[in-house]
Amino acid sequence: MKLSFMHRSEIPIAVAAATTIIMLVDLFTGNPTILAVSTTLQSWAIILAGFALGIGAFSLLRLHTNIVRKRKSGWYGSAIIICFTIVVLFFGLVDLNLANPIFRFILDNMYIRLYAAAWAFQGVFMVYGLYKAFKIRNLESAVLFVATIFAIIKNTAIWEVTLGSWISVPGTWILDVPNLGGQRALMIASALGILALGLRTLLGKERGYIRTGG
């Protein structure tokens, strides 16, 4: 007998709606029974996230193994990824407290350094983007240019040391008044968007997480 009902979209929608209701009731009531159920569901979510991470690692290894096996362009990079994934996974599982010296060496002397290098590259691209944006073509770009200069002066100590504290006053005002107001507007808009998405999920209108889309 084919379990065709397992492919129906109503099942994941019902599960998502029930989970959302339980979390909301726990948040607003603090009922001990609902709290216990909510805690159990959150523990299940952590376990599922671990399995999803394992599946992702397996998919990564399978992808790069095929690249190495077929000797595609850049296969040596895939070989390095496979080796480091296996090494880090092995020594990470040997000591679940993540105190293994080899694991710590890779994390502290390789991963963190590469992470910092990646941020440095992003900084270069940001500077280039600022250079492109600083081409004053109209009033809006001129305002952006002036505000950015004052913000840079505010966050660079050398100007205040050499010229006095008055030089950072315009930058402080820009960051505390228009910038803060814009950030609050974005936060409010994001909160409303999250609320709308939650309501759509609760009502079964949001089906993007369902593969069939039905």
Backbone as CSV, one residue per row, in Angstrom:
resi,resn,N_x,N_y,N_z,CA_x,CA_y,CA_z,C_x,C_y,C_z
1,MET,0.846,-1.195,0.000,0.000,0.000,0.000,0.882,1.247,0.000
2,LYS,0.663,2.144,-0.917,1.460,3.344,-1.021,0.967,4.385,-0.014
3,LEU,1.907,4.949,0.714,1.570,5.965,1.693,1.544,7.337,1.020
4,SER,0.564,7.499,0.144,0.498,8.739,-0.619,0.205,9.938,0.266
5,PHE,-0.416,9.679,1.444,-0.749,10.804,2.301,0.503,11.474,2.865
6,MET,1.646,10.752,2.837,2.874,11.333,3.345,3.404,12.443,2.440
7,HIS,2.922,12.458,1.207,3.373,13.472,0.265,2.448,14.692,0.255
8,ARG,1.402,14.639,1.058,0.475,15.749,1.064,1.084,16.925,1.829
9,SER,0.796,18.132,1.357,1.387,19.318,1.976,0.723,19.674,3.300
10,GLU,-0.448,19.102,3.581,-1.154,19.452,4.806,-0.405,18.997,6.058
11,ILE,0.366,17.901,5.940,1.055,17.371,7.123,2.131,18.339,7.614
12,PRO,3.095,18.778,6.781,4.078,19.749,7.299,3.462,21.075,7.697
13,ILE,2.383,21.486,7.021,1.703,22.730,7.406,1.102,22.590,8.798
14,ALA,0.461,21.447,9.076,-0.137,21.220,10.395,0.934,21.162,11.483
15,VAL,2.050,20.504,11.173,3.137,20.418,12.149,3.704,21.805,12.446
16,ALA,3.936,22.587,11.407,4.471,23.936,11.591,3.490,24.811,12.375
17,ALA,2.197,24.717,12.051,1.194,25.518,12.754,1.094,25.121,14.218
18,ALA,1.080,23.811,14.493,0.992,23.348,15.875,2.204,23.778,16.689
19,THR,3.387,23.659,16.083,4.605,24.074,16.781,4.596,25.567,17.061
20,THR,4.156,26.358,16.098,4.087,27.803,16.282,3.129,28.177,17.402
21,ILE,1.971,27.524,17.441,0.983,27.814,18.487,1.546,27.470,19.861
22,ILE,2.214,26.328,19.961,2.791,25.923,21.256,3.825,26.936,21.722
23,MET,4.695,27.384,20.813,5.715,28.359,21.181,5.104,29.689,21.609
24,LEU,4.056,30.123,20.915,3.402,31.384,21.268,2.694,31.291,22.614
25,VAL,2.009,30.185,22.845,1.320,30.006,24.130,2.327,29.969,25.269
26,ASP,3.444,29.284,25.053,4.486,29.244,26.085,5.066,30.628,26.341
27,LEU,5.242,31.414,25.284,5.829,32.746,25.422,4.932,33.681,26.212
28,PHE,3.606,33.609,25.956,2.694,34.590,26.548,2.015,34.121,27.830
29,THR,2.072,32.821,28.134,1.385,32.326,29.335,2.349,31.787,30.384
30,GLY,3.427,31.128,29.960,4.335,30.525,30.925,3.755,29.318,31.634
31,ASN,2.760,28.677,31.034,2.151,27.483,31.625,3.189,26.373,31.753
32,PRO,3.303,25.724,32.936,4.345,24.692,33.121,4.227,23.527,32.140
33,THR,3.016,23.095,31.854,2.847,21.979,30.913,3.282,22.375,29.511
34,ILE,2.819,23.545,29.072,3.212,24.031,27.750,4.716,24.284,27.701
35,LEU,5.284,24.747,28.831,6.724,24.977,28.895,7.506,23.686,28.687
36,ALA,7.022,22.607,29.298,7.697,21.314,29.133,7.638,20.850,27.683
37,VAL,6.477,21.013,27.054,6.333,20.623,25.645,7.217,21.489,24.766
38,SER,7.234,22.791,25.038,8.054,23.707,24.249,9.543,23.374,24.379
39,THR,9.976,23.060,25.603,11.385,22.695,25.819,11.737,21.419,25.063
40,THR,10.824,20.455,25.073,11.066,19.214,24.334,11.171,19.469,22.839
41,LEU,10.291,20.303,22.313,10.334,20.621,20.885,11.640,21.335,20.515
42,GLN,12.086,22.225,21.382,13.348,22.919,21.104,14.525,21.938,21.138
43,SER,14.482,20.971,22.037,15.535,19.950,22.063,15.513,19.133,20.781
44,TRP,14.296,18.777,20.325,14.189,18.054,19.046,14.754,18.883,17.902
45,ALA,14.493,20.190,17.933,15.002,21.057,16.862,16.527,21.055,16.844
46,ILE,17.160,21.054,18.034,18.619,21.010,18.099,19.136,19.695,17.524
47,ILE,18.451,18.592,17.856,18.857,17.288,17.333,18.713,17.246,15.813
48,LEU,17.588,17.757,15.313,17.383,17.788,13.859,18.419,18.666,13.169
49,ALA,18.791,19.785,13.820,19.819,20.653,13.242,21.153,19.914,13.158
50,GLY,21.458,19.088,14.165,22.675,18.287,14.112,22.667,17.303,12.961
51,PHE,21.512,16.626,12.772,21.401,15.703,11.642,21.508,16.456,10.315
52,ALA,20.898,17.629,10.243,20.981,18.417,9.007,22.418,18.826,8.724
53,LEU,23.160,19.170,9.788,24.565,19.511,9.607,25.361,18.314,9.105
54,GLY,25.043,17.121,9.641,25.713,15.915,9.166,25.412,15.619,7.710
55,ILE,24.139,15.814,7.331,23.765,15.605,5.929,24.486,16.599,5.024
56,GLY,24.611,17.850,5.507,25.323,18.850,4.728,26.793,18.492,4.545
57,ALA,27.425,17.989,5.609,28.824,17.576,5.502,28.979,16.401,4.538
58,PHE,28.037,15.451,4.617,28.090,14.299,3.698,27.920,14.751,2.249
59,SER,26.983,15.667,2.010,26.766,16.177,0.654,27.996,16.926,0.152
60,LEU,28.645,17.687,1.054,29.858,18.408,0.674,30.962,17.437,0.271
61,LEU,31.141,16.382,1.082,32.174,15.399,0.764,31.868,14.662,-0.532
62,ARG,30.610,14.331,-0.745,30.246,13.624,-1.969,30.473,14.495,-3.195
63,LEU,30.117,15.768,-3.095,30.308,16.682,-4.224,31.777,16.802,-4.584
64,HIS,32.617,17.051,-3.585,34.031,17.259,-3.869,34.738,15.949,-4.202
65,THR,34.229,14.837,-3.692,34.797,13.544,-4.084,34.575,13.292,-5.564
66,ASN,33.395,13.616,-6.063,33.125,13.459,-7.494,34.013,14.374,-8.332
67,ILE,34.267,15.584,-7.815,35.136,16.513,-8.550,36.553,15.959,-8.639
68,VAL,37.051,15.414,-7.513,38.402,14.849,-7.519,38.464,13.609,-8.395
69,ARG,37.441,12.774,-8.306,37.449,11.524,-9.073,37.431,11.781,-10.575
70,LYS,36.704,12.815,-11.001,36.610,13.129,-12.424,37.682,14.112,-12.890
71,ARG,38.548,14.543,-11.934,39.636,15.467,-12.252,39.132,16.721,-12.964
72,LYS,38.078,17.301,-12.425,37.549,18.523,-12.994,38.481,19.693,-12.667
73,SER,38.199,20.820,-13.309,39.031,21.995,-13.093,39.016,22.398,-11.619
74,GLY,40.209,22.596,-11.058,40.317,22.969,-9.661,40.112,21.829,-8.696
75,TRP,40.331,20.594,-9.142,40.074,19.439,-8.290,40.997,19.392,-7.069
76,TYR,42.170,20.007,-7.172,43.096,19.998,-6.036,42.519,20.781,-4.854
77,GLY,41.750,21.834,-5.157,41.068,22.559,-4.089,40.038,21.698,-3.384
78,SER,39.323,20.882,-4.175,38.363,19.950,-3.590,39.060,18.912,-2.726
79,ALA,40.243,18.473,-3.159,41.007,17.501,-2.362,41.398,18.095,-1.015
80,ILE,41.800,19.353,-1.006,42.154,20.019,0.253,40.935,20.126,1.162
81,ILE,39.788,20.471,0.588,38.557,20.574,1.375,38.206,19.229,2.002
82,ILE,38.337,18.143,1.224,38.028,16.812,1.745,38.961,16.457,2.902
83,CYS,40.248,16.692,2.725,41.224,16.345,3.770,40.954,17.110,5.056
84,PHE,40.749,18.415,4.946,40.546,19.211,6.151,39.194,18.904,6.799
85,THR,38.181,18.619,6.006,36.887,18.253,6.582,36.991,16.984,7.405
86,ILE,37.680,15.992,6.877,37.838,14.726,7.599,38.671,14.919,8.860
87,VAL,39.764,15.675,8.754,40.642,15.883,9.910,39.912,16.634,11.020
88,VAL,39.246,17.730,10.661,38.540,18.532,11.666,37.398,17.738,12.274
89,LEU,36.665,16.991,11.458,35.565,16.184,11.972,36.074,15.110,12.930
90,PHE,37.168,14.465,12.574,37.705,13.391,13.411,38.158,13.926,14.765
91,PHE,39.009,14.944,14.753,39.539,15.453,16.015,38.491,16.229,16.807
92,GLY,37.463,16.735,16.125,36.366,17.353,16.857,35.511,16.337,17.588
93,LEU,35.347,15.152,16.994,34.569,14.096,17.648,35.378,13.364,18.715
94,VAL,36.708,13.374,18.582,37.540,12.729,19.600,37.357,13.404,20.951
95,ASP,37.280,14.725,20.946,37.082,15.488,22.182,35.907,16.429,21.959
96,LEU,34.760,16.066,22.502,33.560,16.873,22.276,33.617,18.224,22.983
97,ASN,34.572,18.398,23.887,34.758,19.701,24.525,35.586,20.651,23.663
98,LEU,35.980,20.166,22.484,36.747,20.967,21.518,38.062,21.463,22.104
99,ALA,38.668,20.615,22.942,39.950,20.978,23.553,41.099,20.180,22.973
100,ASN,40.848,19.384,21.944,41.923,18.621,21.327,42.963,19.578,20.740
101,PRO,44.264,19.353,21.019,45.290,20.323,20.563,45.350,20.476,19.053
102,ILE,45.165,19.388,18.311,45.204,19.489,16.848,44.001,20.292,16.350
103,PHE,42.833,20.010,16.923,41.622,20.752,16.549,41.790,22.232,16.876
104,ARG,42.314,22.537,18.064,42.505,23.926,18.454,43.533,24.621,17.567
105,PHE,44.586,23.878,17.169,45.593,24.461,16.281,44.974,24.853,14.945
106,ILE,44.160,23.938,14.380,43.518,24.242,13.099,42.567,25.409,13.241
107,LEU,41.819,25.430,14.343,40.831,26.494,14.538,41.503,27.847,14.764
108,ASP,42.496,27.871,15.660,43.094,29.147,16.052,44.090,29.691,15.027
109,ASN,44.831,28.812,14.371,45.915,29.265,13.506,45.598,29.199,12.018
110,MET,44.483,28.571,11.650,44.137,28.483,10.238,42.759,29.082,9.976
111,TYR,41.742,28.549,10.650,40.378,29.009,10.373,40.201,30.482,10.721
112,ILE,40.626,30.866,11.928,40.441,32.255,12.356,41.245,33.208,11.475
113,ARG,42.455,32.785,11.069,43.267,33.633,10.197,42.608,33.792,8.826
114,LEU,42.103,32.698,8.280,41.419,32.786,6.990,40.143,33.607,7.105
115,TYR,39.436,33.479,8.224,38.224,34.264,8.448,38.559,35.758,8.477
116,ALA,39.649,36.105,9.173,40.075,37.502,9.210,40.487,37.996,7.828
117,ALA,41.161,37.126,7.057,41.557,37.509,5.705,40.338,37.755,4.822
118,ALA,39.308,36.914,4.984,38.082,37.100,4.202,37.432,38.444,4.526
119,TRP,37.410,38.813,5.822,36.863,40.114,6.192,37.714,41.253,5.639
120,ALA,39.029,41.039,5.582,39.900,42.066,5.008,39.577,42.286,3.530
121,PHE,39.349,41.178,2.797,38.963,41.309,1.394,37.631,42.049,1.268
122,GLN,36.702,41.745,2.165,35.423,42.459,2.132,35.623,43.945,2.387
123,GLY,36.591,44.272,3.273,36.885,45.683,3.517,37.382,46.381,2.264
124,VAL,38.216,45.685,1.492,38.709,46.256,0.229,37.546,46.522,-0.722
125,PHE,36.641,45.555,-0.834,35.488,45.734,-1.718,34.581,46.860,-1.227
126,MET,34.464,47.000,0.106,33.647,48.086,0.653,34.252,49.441,0.320
127,VAL,35.580,49.533,0.428,36.243,50.797,0.077,36.032,51.116,-1.401
128,TYR,36.134,50.089,-2.243,35.903,50.304,-3.670,34.455,50.734,-3.922
129,GLY,33.523,50.108,-3.185,32.123,50.495,-3.319,31.890,51.932,-2.879
130,LEU,32.557,52.347,-1.794,32.455,53.732,-1.358,33.011,54.683,-2.407
131,TYR,34.117,54.277,-3.022,34.702,55.109,-4.069,33.714,55.294,-5.224
132,LYS,33.032,54.205,-5.594,32.038,54.306,-6.672,30.843,55.151,-6.244
133,ALA,30.460,55.008,-4.954,29.289,55.741,-4.478,29.581,57.221,-4.266
134,PHE,30.855,57.565,-4.082,31.201,58.946,-3.804,31.243,59.823,-5.042
135,LYS,30.848,59.303,-6.169,30.748,60.148,-7.355,29.476,60.997,-7.239
136,ILE,29.678,62.264,-6.988,28.549,63.154,-6.721,27.865,63.507,-8.041
137,ARG,26.645,63.009,-8.187,25.878,63.261,-9.406,24.637,64.108,-9.137
138,ASN,24.124,64.068,-7.907,22.919,64.813,-7.576,22.962,65.190,-6.098
139,LEU,21.875,65.763,-5.608,21.812,66.218,-4.223,21.916,65.061,-3.242
140,GLU,21.242,63.941,-3.559,21.254,62.790,-2.642,22.667,62.237,-2.472
141,SER,23.395,62.091,-3.566,24.759,61.577,-3.468,25.674,62.553,-2.735
142,ALA,25.413,63.858,-2.877,26.208,64.850,-2.148,25.969,64.750,-0.648
143,VAL,24.708,64.586,-0.245,24.379,64.409,1.180,25.025,63.142,1.722
144,LEU,24.966,62.062,0.950,25.594,60.813,1.357,27.100,60.991,1.533
145,PHE,27.713,61.701,0.621,29.162,61.931,0.684,29.531,62.708,1.946
146,VAL,28.838,63.792,2.216,29.148,64.629,3.374,28.907,63.861,4.674
147,ALA,27.775,63.155,4.748,27.466,62.397,5.959,28.497,61.307,6.213
148,THR,28.956,60.660,5.162,29.965,59.610,5.309,31.288,60.182,5.787
149,ILE,31.679,61.326,5.263,32.932,61.965,5.692,32.875,62.304,7.178
150,PHE,31.754,62.874,7.625,31.624,63.212,9.044,31.603,61.959,9.920
151,ALA,30.957,60.888,9.438,30.930,59.640,10.205,32.325,59.028,10.307
152,ILE,33.093,59.096,9.215,34.474,58.588,9.239,35.321,59.406,10.216
153,ILE,35.160,60.722,10.207,35.905,61.577,11.137,35.535,61.248,12.584
154,LYS,34.243,60.998,12.821,33.791,60.671,14.180,34.426,59.368,14.673
155,ASN,34.600,58.390,13.818,35.108,57.087,14.223,36.616,56.951,14.050
156,THR,37.301,58.049,13.690,38.753,58.027,13.552,39.341,58.964,14.593
157,ALA,40.050,58.407,15.570,40.495,59.191,16.727,41.506,60.269,16.375
158,ILE,42.253,60.085,15.303,43.327,61.041,14.995,42.792,62.453,14.757
159,TRP,41.581,62.553,14.189,41.047,63.886,13.901,40.692,64.615,15.202
160,GLU,40.102,63.916,16.146,39.737,64.534,17.418,40.977,64.891,18.238
161,VAL,42.026,64.075,18.132,43.264,64.349,18.872,43.977,65.576,18.311
162,THR,43.998,65.689,16.999,44.752,66.778,16.366,43.963,68.082,16.271
163,LEU,42.659,67.998,16.038,41.863,69.207,15.806,40.942,69.578,16.961
164,GLY,40.735,68.643,17.897,39.852,68.929,19.020,38.552,68.147,18.935
165,SER,37.818,68.146,20.038,36.589,67.353,20.108,35.463,67.903,19.237
166,TRP,35.546,69.201,18.874,34.472,69.795,18.085,34.324,69.130,16.718
167,ILE,35.407,68.522,16.199,35.371,67.955,14.852,34.461,66.733,14.765
168,SER,34.222,66.088,15.915,33.380,64.888,15.898,31.919,65.177,16.202
169,VAL,31.591,66.446,16.476,30.197,66.785,16.815,29.235,66.505,15.657
170,PRO,29.532,66.947,14.416,28.595,66.625,13.319,28.422,65.114,13.114
171,GLY,29.525,64.357,13.195,29.418,62.914,13.024,28.591,62.269,14.115
172,THR,28.763,62.757,15.368,27.958,62.232,16.478,26.482,62.493,16.243
173,TRP,26.151,63.700,15.789,24.738,64.018,15.520,24.182,63.142,14.409
174,ILE,24.964,62.936,13.346,24.504,62.106,12.229,24.237,60.677,12.682
175,LEU,25.139,60.126,13.508,24.971,58.747,13.962,23.850,58.599,14.979
176,ASP,23.638,59.640,15.820,22.651,59.535,16.900,21.242,59.937,16.482
177,VAL,21.111,60.735,15.433,19.766,61.222,15.072,19.268,60.593,13.769
178,PRO,19.746,61.005,12.584,19.176,60.405,11.362,19.537,58.930,11.188
179,ASN,20.779,58.557,11.533,21.177,57.164,11.378,20.398,56.254,12.329
180,LEU,20.267,56.677,13.586,19.535,55.871,14.562,18.061,55.784,14.197
181,GLY,17.503,56.899,13.707,16.105,56.859,13.272,15.889,55.901,12.117
182,GLY,16.816,55.908,11.155,16.711,54.965,10.038,16.846,53.523,10.483
183,GLN,17.756,53.256,11.437,17.907,51.899,11.951,16.642,51.431,12.659
184,ARG,16.020,52.305,13.434,14.782,51.924,14.119,13.658,51.657,13.118
185,ALA,13.619,52.454,12.059,12.597,52.207,11.036,12.802,50.846,10.381
186,LEU,14.061,50.507,10.092,14.349,49.195,9.504,14.001,48.065,10.464
187,MET,14.278,48.249,11.756,13.948,47.228,12.746,12.443,47.021,12.849
188,ILE,11.698,48.118,12.830,10.240,48.008,12.895,9.694,47.313,11.647
189,ALA,10.226,47.691,10.484,9.782,47.055,9.239,10.133,45.571,9.235
190,SER,11.323,45.236,9.732,11.709,43.822,9.795,10.808,43.054,10.748
191,ALA,10.478,43.659,11.903,9.592,42.991,12.859,8.214,42.754,12.261
192,LEU,7.702,43.744,11.538,6.400,43.570,10.892,6.455,42.482,9.828
193,GLY,7.583,42.428,9.090,7.729,41.370,8.092,7.782,39.988,8.726
194,ILE,8.507,39.869,9.846,8.573,38.587,10.548,7.203,38.204,11.078
195,LEU,6.476,39.190,11.610,5.121,38.915,12.107,4.207,38.437,10.986
196,ALA,4.277,39.116,9.836,3.455,38.700,8.700,3.826,37.301,8.227
197,LEU,5.125,36.997,8.189,5.558,35.660,7.790,5.074,34.610,8.784
198,GLY,5.133,34.942,10.076,4.641,34.005,11.080,3.145,33.747,10.939
199,LEU,2.377,34.796,10.680,0.933,34.614,10.491,0.640,33.783,9.242
200,ARG,1.376,34.021,8.169,1.178,33.230,6.958,1.522,31.762,7.197
201,THR,2.590,31.518,7.960,2.953,30.139,8.276,1.900,29.495,9.163
202,LEU,1.426,30.246,10.143,0.410,29.721,11.055,-0.883,29.389,10.340
203,LEU,-1.249,30.193,9.348,-2.493,29.979,8.601,-2.322,29.045,7.409
204,GLY,-1.105,28.566,7.191,-0.876,27.643,6.083,-0.761,28.309,4.727
205,LYS,-0.575,29.625,4.718,-0.452,30.338,3.444,0.983,30.356,2.926
206,GLU,1.941,30.235,3.835,3.352,30.230,3.450,3.794,28.793,3.208
207,ARG,4.101,28.455,1.956,4.443,27.077,1.602,5.809,26.983,0.932
208,GLY,6.634,27.995,1.137,7.948,27.980,0.529,8.846,26.873,1.060
209,TYR,8.593,26.440,2.322,9.420,25.385,2.908,8.977,23.991,2.491
210,ILE,7.884,23.902,1.736,7.378,22.609,1.258,7.864,22.405,-0.161
211,ARG,8.533,21.311,-0.410,9.154,21.093,-1.717,8.116,20.974,-2.822
212,THR,6.988,20.323,-2.523,5.973,20.123,-3.558,5.254,21.419,-3.882
213,GLY,5.186,22.310,-2.881,4.498,23.582,-3.113,3.013,23.422,-3.243
214,GLY,2.509,22.219,-2.981,1.082,22.027,-3.140,0.344,22.301,-1.971
